[in-house]
């Protein structure tokens, strides 16, 4: 369902259709630590379009050069289905809409839909805008009418709706009346400060639905005199929530159950302070549990990928514990669970993970029982027997290493190598004899203001390895010590294993295990590698960050070679 | 309110009293990536006790040596007020409770309260336990009666309550009846799979409250024949929720509004898969918004500290975006917000941050406007004038550095140094001329199984600095390259600044800025330092992890000296 079909569908019984409105690019970008380039914004918009989101709020054209350019680029290469929506505020107090350059800039963005936010809370009108309550109503009405006059369709965001309604319900409702009079097609109730709880949302949305139905009835009987606009359909209600009370998703659900038909939120719940309603949680709840239609069912299975891809674009680590799409959302750890979930998944999983494109995981950890080890082995394609003493040996070894700080939950490639080693299935492809690293930094000053360009640095690594009975000594330089070491290792190995030319590192994470010990603490390094088709993660732990990195890098190369051999074996068998 | 007062308070009108039950140490520890030592468990228990939590679930005595020892240590050094509760399952099918060694082990933990979980869902009885529905009822009743016989008070956790009730309400209710007959004082309804939504919780809890009231009435008229127990008060209802639908907190609120009087959850929402109900969100909602009494008001102000301290103990980065207690929960970023929130906080904050021990923050970032810079300067005790061209210069410089990858949101100490530099208030305490680092690793093999003990490694750093016109050259060794560099720098500085002996690093975080470039990517290092009283964070960015670490370490020392000088100046003025 695209927004094009909105008017048509209104004629149908659409009580189970919901319009998803994504504001990752605007409200989401307010999150502390998140900053989007134009390319990032375009990638995210195209990803949301592929997911089937009908409305994508792109930004405030004119607020900064980035947002202007974003809308221009989309005019040249439009999205497939989604409507990109421009966002802005009402006209300035005491001026006409036509004379407001900010509103003219909005029109140049060339969108069909515009989301306009206005003040619902009397306190914000008098204290924030420092204008009269009457003028605020005129600002809402005029601005919407201005956009209607320019053939734009308007979504009205009632800012601070719930707080405003609680303080002064009559005035708050009169702002909605102004939006209706201006010709808004959607009235979106915003819990801007995020302080409202679900039972309050239910009551207030119920009041608004009644108010809108009642007014629409009156309006049908007495059309507004002199309104030049063609009659618009009854405005629909939308909901926009924030997570300051930890109930953003529940608040949106409560609103939908009272009749709201648009849900606004962001991917992964990004947003200012505690974030916005997380669409990756909200959509599956609405669609799989309450039977509403938000996305086509085959699109819903892209949700997990979309969530993770966007977290990569914005360069924030994904929340492994996120409902539905997190890596741990369907992870089973305790021994009892694991055997039960394998017998009957329904007894331990609230939905089938595949419905949102996620999958079940059996977690390896220091709480692992034998049944976890067996399940994990099976997922690696290794047949193990519970009676086999190697099983207990692997479990014992695993616990010992985890005690030292290794974490195999996140480094399954290293765990597979460990398991294959215990089973005598791990070939020693090469042997590291020694390595040396030299870093020299000569700098003019420790002056941050004058910048980091003044120093000259160099990292050089030498490495000696044994391969096929030969000793190979190589040296290489790099940006930093780990890059130098990686380069030297590859140089030494490439003649024996030319496949490694296709491997590259996709992520590198460092965690200090005992923060209190500072730079002397143990370091755990996780390295993610790729061959262009597959990704795998390996782990290294040491008191020395170089050595921990080195362990993870070496295992990453080794695991890549193992995958390559398995692929070859599969082809020839 | 401690649990001691529970029976007494029952006589009072306690409709607004709630009992908080923390299960961080048991259900929370199921979180992927979380592993607790006995010391960790004891520290967390004492912290929860200080916070005023009346019930702390400690673990399952006998399940592993750690939990046994935990309870023994608490018998020797008991908590101040909280009840530590032992957790276990019902007796085995087909045996008596007295003959079950698992239940005997629970008694040795010496707790006054025991939480027993039993099956509510017929499917789990027949498929999971593989016993009859009747035997399950007997298991619940007998086990509780066994504990009552041994003078224990019992909380009954109805596992999979909501799913079970939806499948077979009659059977589910008969399990509660068995718990009532056994003598349980609390019936806790558990949404074990986390799939239930708030409106379902409301309906089902309402049914249970009615059921319990009705049964209690009948029982008063017809006491159970042959029940040797003294009559127990009417059991109360509790709620235990998981966040798989993103509604754990809302579900608990819904249950309380229908009459539940115990809320179970974990600090920071730790728990299996997507976690348990987050007590740091639930408690302020209940207490500040719904007017229930969970903690004494002066204890509530310790919530933020408790949340952060426990995240340190479990060694997981705190969630900056957590409601109420997150570092960003009351952070203001956009320019309009900042000026408005300073005029009237109520218009942009749903509670006063101090009520939960948190505080307002004005965020410095590439979206910063001049008013943010001014607000930030004020918080550093620096008076700046908006007209001063230095303001714009700082803003410009900030944006340039953030573009390079610096992030001052998390490194306020570095930002203060930058600001003081622009204002000519930063003294060059020392000048780094050059440094060199040597790492040698000579190892027997790259064999993970045979362990990391076989290699010999060494990191050595030399550094040349200029202080007071003198050149100082020093060398030091360390666990790793950064530790060696830190040691050499301190050695060079200690004669000039003996105060640095008291500084130490409390955390060290590394983030790769462009994951796709792997080990050649830019590295951002955040270093947290302390002088025992205060903590501060500094940042370094470079393509070379050593250099980035070095920048952050140097600024950490410099900022520590600045704090020391300010303290001295305050004393003499």
Interface residues (C-beta under 8 A of the other chain):
Chain A: X30 X31 X32 X33 X35 X121 X123 X124 X127 X128 X160 X193 X194 X195 X197 X198 X199 X243 X244 X245 X246 X247 X249 X250 X251 X253 X254 X257 X272 X273 X274 X275 X278 X281 X282 X285 X289 X290 X312 X315 X320 X321 X322 X323 X324 X326 X328 X329 X330 X331 X333 X334 X340 X343 X344 X346 X347 X348 X349 X350 X351 X363 X365 X366 X367 X397 X401 X402 X404 X407 X409 X410 X414 X417 X418 X421 X422 X428 X430 X431 X432 X433 X434 X435 X436 X437 X438 X439 X440 X441 X442 X443 X445 X446 X447 X448 X449 X452 X455 X457 X459 X478 X479 X480 X481 X482 X483 X486 X504 X505 X506 X507 X508 X509 X510 X512 X513 X514 X515 X516 X518 X519 X520 X521 X523 X528 X541 X542 X543 X544 X545 X546 X547 X549 X550 X551 X553 X554 X555
Chain B: X30 X31 X32 X33 X35 X121 X123 X124 X127 X128 X160 X193 X194 X195 X197 X198 X199 X243 X244 X245 X246 X247 X249 X250 X251 X253 X254 X257 X272 X273 X274 X275 X278 X281 X282 X285 X289 X290 X312 X315 X320 X321 X322 X323 X324 X326 X328 X329 X330 X331 X333 X334 X340 X343 X344 X347 X348 X349 X350 X351 X363 X365 X366 X367 X397 X401 X402 X404 X407 X409 X410 X414 X417 X418 X421 X422 X428 X430 X431 X432 X433 X434 X435 X436 X437 X438 X439 X440 X441 X442 X443 X445 X446 X447 X448 X449 X452 X455 X457 X459 X478 X479 X480 X481 X482 X483 X486 X504 X505 X506 X507 X508 X509 X510 X512 X513 X514 X515 X516 X518 X519 X520 X521 X523 X528 X541 X542 X543 X544 X545 X546 X547 X549 X550 X551 X553 X554 X555
